[in-house]
Amino acid sequence: MKIEDIKDISALSKEDRIRYDESIKVYRDRLVVMEYARQKGFEEGREEGRKKERIKNACGMKAAGLPAELIAQVTGMTPEEINSL
């Protein structure tokens, strides 16, 4: 029996209802896991984008001749990170 084939849940036998409920639980658990993975990937991607933007800005400020200490204050990077660019 497939979940898609069930028309009337109340017509299921006790055993079939238990299997149906377990199938729904497994399905919902998978949805939650997939949503968590999607959200985690999104957050990591956003943080990676912010890091790239900080590096890009730091490179521009360094090219403009600003001191590493000032660039560090603006970007949140360390002076060592800025000097290695």
C-alpha positions, -999 to 999 in steps of 0.1 A, spaced: 0 0 0 13 35 -9 4 66 9 -7 82 -23 -33 55 -28 -50 61 6 -83 79 1 -99 75 36 -76 73 66 -104 64 89 -111 32 68 -76 18 75 -72 -11 98 -53 -6 131 -21 -21 117 -24 -1 84 -30 31 104 1 25 125 22 20 93 6 51 78 14 72 109 50 59 109 53 67 72 41 103 78 65 107 107 94 95 86 84 118 58 81 148 81 114 140 97 131 140 63 115 173 54 129 188 86 164 174 80 164 187 44 152 222 55 179 223 82 206 213 56 193 240 32 193 266 59 228 257 71 241 258 35 224 292 30 240 306 62 274 293 54 271 307 19 261 341 32 290 342 56 314 332 28 300 360 7 306 385 36 341 373 40 348 378 3 333 412 4 355 422 34 386 410 15 376 429 -16 371 461 4 404 456 23 422 451 -10 407 484 -23 416 503 9 451 488 9 456 498 -28 445 533 -18 473 535 7 453 533 40 472 518 70 466 482 79 454 492 114 427 515 99 416 488 74 414 463 103 391 486 122 368 491 93 367 455 80 370 435 113 400 417 98 434 415 117 463 436 105 482 403 98 454 392 74 455 426 57 492 425 53 490 391 37 467 404 9 
